[in-house]
Amino acid sequence: MASPTVPAKGAAEHRLPQPLIDRLASHVVSDGTDSATIPSPFTGEPLATVPLSGAGDVRGAYERAREAQRAWAALPAGERVKPFLRLADALVDRRAEILDIIQLETGKARRHAMEEFLDVALCSLYYARRAPRLLKPKRRQGMVTGLTRVRELRHPKGVVALIAPWNYPFALGAGDIAPALMAGNAVIHKPDTQTCLSSLWVLDLLVALGLPKDLWQIVVGEPAEIGDPLVENADYVSFTGSTRGGKAIAEKVAPRLVGYSLELGGKNPMIVLPDADVERTARGAVRACFTNAGQLCISIERLYVHEDIYDRFVPRFVELAKDMRLGAGLDFDADMGSLTHRRQLDAVTRHVDQAVKEGATVLAGGKARPDVGPLFYEPTILADVNGDMDLCANETFGPVVAVYKYRDEDEVVARANDTPYGLNASVWTKNPARARRLAARIQAGTVNINDGYGAAYASYDSPMGGMKQSGVGRRHGAEGLLKFTEVQTIASQHLMDLEPPAGIGYDKFADYMASGIKLMKKLHIK
């Protein structure tokens, strides 16, 4: 049975007003020589045309950014956060406009575009409230208590290059740029060409809310054309994308010893323990596996179900997946939208077809849906997937999950960790204490209990990122802002120098200092 569909509305719904497109396109750093047409994933028809940036445009952007950054960094952090405090209200007031743009450039369902909206609004507000405190000079304990006075200062890196992916362009663009700017940096931002409109929209909005011109500049183009000048001129690089792309960036910046943060790929496991609530877990699995048509780096692609519950859980999960409604409407009716790129549809099709050819069993989905739109693919559940299939170990990045049966915790932990990736994981049970013990054994940067990904990701006070080949560094939490700073220690020595006073030999001075260690320990000074 094919997945149900939501009737499409008129073609006019899938267009943007030309004055809006023109205004957004004006923010691209470009001499206007070349341009690119962005197609709508929903229809394949042209959505917008934007100018492309060249290598010279990127170098010019850096020159302007450095000039703007010096004045911006001189402002107190309390002043730098003001545009972002205004942003929260402005986003709420203009929610419908940005949700339309996100849907039209990515093809995702509106409920999944809403996640991006919430992420930018809440994450930027989190940092706007906390940046002044996080960046404030701090006193640290000195070498000799009372005589050595130490202060820790935070300076901005300078100009940050931020390379954002196409799957969550609004959240992984603006959501990371906000703390970089609040830390006192300027940003040169390269979004994916297909999904640059949402970033241009929030830049346009922030400039209207008081963000200085040239502080955040957007360049649009292919990595072969603008990638080298983008990375070579940066004081820090933030990248979200493939593991292959992250390794290339690390190699590029290594000779200059420039810092970087990388959030990369994942092959994320979900573990269903034998006491899990079948209905709640099945519904949670639908969300964990098929949000944004599976085009989510923290999406679940491997689902391990205990043998005691397998025969009750899997049929219910399959039933819910088959009932998911596909659609291209700019409303909340569809459960899942489209893939974004033709290459992604081809990759998903290739993984599924190869697995089926080599013995995998299709429990739900398993085919493209051109009757809904050119890049739609059904929510797909496969069983009998083995290590000879590309889908088993390699990231599919689509609406596809493989289900496996397991017997005990040691086995499932070993299988969950049997991957070069370590981004996200999920554990389901009625016993949270047991789940926390199991979660601590999983090699993943975030582990969610009784949720697929959102509980950890949206807890902005806690860091988020990957282990192993899933990345370096973290977003969110204090680290998500402080990584965009250089830390400096300033220590001043008072009354006593760090050498023997006149008339005391070094041997006697050494005895005094050694005895002082025991005294400071006894008095809990050290």
N, C-alpha and C positions, 0 to 999 in steps of 0.2 A: 504494500500500500504506500503510495507516495505521500510525502508530507503535505498537509493542507496549506493553502495559500490565502493571503488577504488580498481582496480585489484592489487593483491599482486605480488611482484616481487620474485625473487629466494630466496630459503631458506638461502643462504649464506649471504644475507643482514641482517639477524637477528642474526648474530654471531659477537663476538668481537675477535680480535687477541689474541691468548694465551699469547704472551709475555706482552701485555698490562695488561691482567688479573693478571698475575704473579706479575708484578710490583706494581699494585694497592694493591693486597692482602698482599704484604710484609709490608704495612703500618698498618695493623691490629695488635693491641697489643694482642698477643696470644702465648702460649707455643706450639701451634701446635697439641695439643692432639685431639681436635675435629674440625670438619668443617661442613659447610652447603652448599648445592647446591641451587643457585638462579635460579628459572625458568623464562623464558620469558613470560610475560603476553600475548604477541601476539600469541604465538604458544604452550605454555605449555612445550616446550623443555628446557633442561638445558642451562642456559646462562653462568654461572660462578660458581666456587667453591671457597669459602673464609674460612679462619680459624675462629674459634669462640674463644671468650675471656671467661675466668673463673674469679671467684671472686678474686683469687690471682693476675691475670693479671691486674685487675682494681686497686687493692691496689698498685701494683708496678708502674702503670702508674702515680698515684698520687705522689708517692715519686719522680719520675723523673721530673714530672711537677713542683713540688715545687722548686726543684733545678734550673730548667730552668727559672721559673718565677722571681726569685730574680734578676737574671742578666738582664732579659728583662725589669723589672719595673725600673731598675736603668738607663735605656736609656732615653733620652729626647723623648717626644712624636713625635717630628719631625723626629726622626730616626725610631721609631716604625712603622710609616705609610709607609715607603719606599717600602716594599714588596707589599703593596696593591696599591700603585700608579703604580707599574710595572704590577700588576695583570690585570688592565683594558686592556692594550694593548695585553697581552698574551691571555686573553680570546677571544678577537676579532680574533687574529691570529689562534686560535685553536677551533673556534666556531663549526665547523662540527663535530669534535671528541666528544665534550661534549654533543652536541645535540643528537648524536647517542646513547650515554650512557644513557642519561636521558630517551629517548624513550624506549630503550630496557629493562630497569629495571622497568619502571612504566607502559608502554603500552600507554602513552598519545600521541596525535597527535603532529607533529613537531611544529606547530604553538603555541601550549601550552607549549612545551619544550622551545621554544624561549622566552616565558615570564620569565621562570626561569633564562635563560641566561642573559636577560636584567636586571633582578632584582639584581643578584649578581654583575654584572659589575657596574651598576649605584649606588646601595646602598653602596658598598664598596668604590667606588670613592667619594661619598658624605662624608663619614666619614673620608677618608684619607685626604680630603681637610680641614675638620673642626675640627678634633680631637685635634690638637695642641692648637687651640683657646679655645675649650670647656674645656680642661683639665688645662689650664693655671691658676696659682694662681690669685685670684680676690680680689680686695679691697672691703670691705663692710663698711657701716656706723657704727661708734662706738657709745658707750653709750653717751660719752661727746665729741662733735665734736672738733676735733683738739687735744684732750687729750687722747682719746681712739682710737687706731689704730688696725684695724681688717683685717685679711687676711683669705680667704677661700681656702683650699687646697683639692685636689682630689687624693685619694690613690686607687690603684686597690684592688678589693676584695681579690684576691689571686688565687685560682684555681676554675674555674667555671665548673659545670656539665651542659652540654647542651644536651637535649634529643629532637631529631628532628623527625618529622613524615614522613610517607612514601609517602604522596600525592604530596608534593613539596620538595623533599629531598635536591636538590641543593640550592634552594632559602632559605629554612627555616633551612638549615644547615650553609652553608658558609655565607649567608646573616646576620645571627645573630652572628656568631663566629667572623666575621671581627671586629665589634666594641668592642667586649669583649677583643680581643687581642690588639687592638689599645689602649684600656684603661689601658693596662699593666698587664693583667691577662694571665694565662695559661688556657687551656680548655681541659677537658676530654669529648669527644663527643660520644654519642651513637645514631647512626642512626638506622632506621629499617633495619633488615637484608636484606630484599628484595631489598631495595633501597640504599645500602651502597656504590655502585660503584662510583656514582657521587661525594660523599663526599671524598672518597679516591683519586679520580682524582684531585680535587682542592687542597687537602693537598699535594699531590705529586708535583703539579705545584708550590705551594707557597714555599715549601722547596727549589725547584730549583731557585726560585726568591729571596731567602735570608732569609726566615723565619727560626729562629733557631729550630733545632731538639728538640723534646720532648715538645715543647711549645703547640702544638695542637696534641693530641693523640686520636685515634679512637678505641673504643672497640665495638665489635659486639657480640650480644647474646640476649637471652631472658631475660625479666625483672626478672623472678623468679630466674635466675642464677646470674645476675650481677646488678640488680636494687638496692639492699640494699647497697652494697659497693660503688656504683656510687654516691648515694645520701648522704650517711652517712659521706663521706669524703669531701664533697663539701663545699666551702665557700659561694657559691651562686648557685641557680639552675634556669635554664631557660628551660621551657617546652612548647612545642606546641603539642596539641593532644586533646583527649577527656576530657570532663568535669569530668567524673569519674576518669580518670587518674590524672588530675590536683588536685582533692581533696585528692587523696591518697598521692601525693607528699607533699602537704601542711601539712598533718597530720604527715608525716615522719620527716619533718625538723622542725616542731614547737617546740619540746623539746629543740632543740639547738638554737632557735631564729635565724635561718639562713634565709636570704632574698631569695625571689623567684619572678619570673615573669611567668605568665601562659597565653597563648593564647589558648582558648578552643573552644567548639562547638558553633554552631549557627543554627537558623531556620530563615533565613534572608528574610525580606519582600521587595517587590518592589511595588510601588504605581504609577499607571498611572492616571494622572489627566485628566479631560475632554478635555482640550485644547492640549493634547500631539500630536505630529506628529506621525501618525499611522505607517508609513513605518520606520522612524528612530527608534521609540520605539520598534517595533517588532524585528527589527534586533538587537537592543541593548539587548532585552530580551533573544534572542538566545545565545548571548555571555554570558550574566549574569547567565543563568541557566545551560548551557551545556559545558562551558569551562572545560577542563580536565575531561570530562564525569561527571560533577557535583561533582567531588571529590575535593572540594575547600571549606575551612571553611567559606569563605565570599561569596560563591555562593548563588544565589536566589533560595529559595524553596517554597515561598508563593508569589503569584502575584495577587495584588488587582487592578481591572480595574473598573473605573467609569461606571455606567450604561449607560451614554450618548454615550460612545465610545466603550463599550464592544463588540457589534455586528459587529463593523468594525475591531477592533484590534485583537480579538481572532482568527478569521479565517485566518488573514494574519500571525499571529504568528504560528499557526498550519501548514500552508503551508510551511513556512520557515523551521520549525523543521523537517517536513517530507522530505524536500529536502536535509537535511544534509547528507554528504557523510561519511560513515564509512570506515576506512582502517587502515592497519598496516604498511604502507610504510614509509621509512626513507626519506620522502620528504614532501613538503607542500601541497600535493593534498587533503588529508583527512581533513574534518571539525571536526571530533571527533574520538578519539581513543578508547582504551579498558579501562575497569576497571583494577585495579592492583592486587587485591587479590580475590580468590574464595569466601572468607567470605563476601566480599563486594557485589559481584554478588548475593549471597544468600540473603543478607539483602535487597537489592533493589527489588529483585523478591518477597520476602516475603511482603514488604510494599505495592507494587503495587497489588499483587494478593489479599491480604486481603482487600484493598480499593475497588477493583472491585467487589469482592464477596459481600461487604456490601453496594453496590450501586453507587460507583464512576463511572464516564463515561470516557472512554479512547478517547481522541481527537487526539492523535498522539502516536505512539510507543506502549509501553506496553509489550514488550517481549524481551527475550534474542536473540542474533544472533550468534549461534555457527557456522554458515556457514562462518562467517567472522573470528572468532577466539574464543577461549574457554571462554573469559571473556567479550565479547562485549554485550552491551545492548542498545537498541534503545533510542534516545531522546524521552522522554515521557511527555505528557501533560495530566493532569486529571482535570475534572470538577466534581462538586457535591461531593466534599470531605467534610466530617463532623468530629466533635470532637470525634466520636467513633472509628475513624480509626487511627492506629499508625502513618500513614503518615502525619496526620494533624498537630500534635504538636512535634513529635520526628524527630530529624535530620536523613534524609535518606542517604545523602552523596553519591548521584548518579545522573544520568541524568534524574531527575524527578522533575516536578514542578506542583503544584496545582493552578488553577486559580479560583478567586472568584470575584463576582460583589459587588460593594458597592455604597452608595447613597451620603454621604457627608463626609467632612473632619474629623469631630469629630468622626464619626463612624470608619473610616479607621485608624485613629491614635490609637484609642482604640484597634482595632483588631491587628494592627501591633505590639503594645506593650504587647499584651496578650500572653506572652511567658516568660519562665524563662531565655531565652537567650537575648543577646543584643550586637551582634558583628557588623553586617553591615546592611545597608538598602539602598534603591535606590528610587528616586523620579523623575518622567518624566513629563515635562510641557514645554510650550513655555514662561513661566513667571518665570524666576529664582528667583526673589524677593519673590514671593509667595512660591516657593519651599523651599527657605531658612527658611522662617517662619515655614513651616510645618516640615522641617527637624529638627529644634530645639526642636520639641515636641516628636520626636521619640527617644526611649531609646536604642540607639546603639552607639558604640564607633566611627564608621565612617558612614557617610551618603553621598551618591553620587547623584548628580543632573545631569540627562541626561547621566548617565553612570551606569554600574552595580556595579563595584568594583574597577577598576583600577585607576580612577582619584584620589581617596583618598589614596589607598594603595601605589601607586607609587610616591606620593608627599612626598619625603623622609624628607623634612624639617618639617613635621608635624607628631605628634605621632599617632600610630595606635594600637588599642587593643579593648577589650570588656568591656561592662558593665554587671551587674548582674552575671549570671553563665557562661558568656562567657570569663571570665578571670580576671586577676589581673596584673596591670602594662602595659607598652607600649613598642613596638618596634618603631624604626624610630625617627626622631627629636633628640633634645638634650637628651631627656630622654632615648632614645634607646642606648646611650653610657654611660650616667652618672649613669644609674641603675647598671652598673658593677663597680661602685666606691664607696668608703667610703668617706663621706665629713667630713672635719675637720676644725674647727674654731680656729684660734690663735689670741688672743687679747692681746695687750700690753698697759699698762697704763702709762701716762707721766705727769710729773710736779705736778699733784694733785692726791692724793689718794682718794679713794671712802669712806672717813670717815672725820669727822670734823677736820679742822686744829687746831693746838695747840691754846688754849685760847678761842675757840668758843664752846659753849655748843651744845649738839645735838639738842635741841629744836630750837635754832637759825639757825643751819645748815639745819634742816628740812624745815624751812621757806624759806631759800635761794633756796633750791632745788625745792620746790613747785613753787615759783615765777618764777624760771627758765623755768618751763614747759610752762607758758604763754608767756614768752619772746621768747623761741625757736619756738613756734607756730607762733607768730606774725612775726618773721623774716624768717619764712619758713625753719628754720634749721631742724626741725623735721616735 
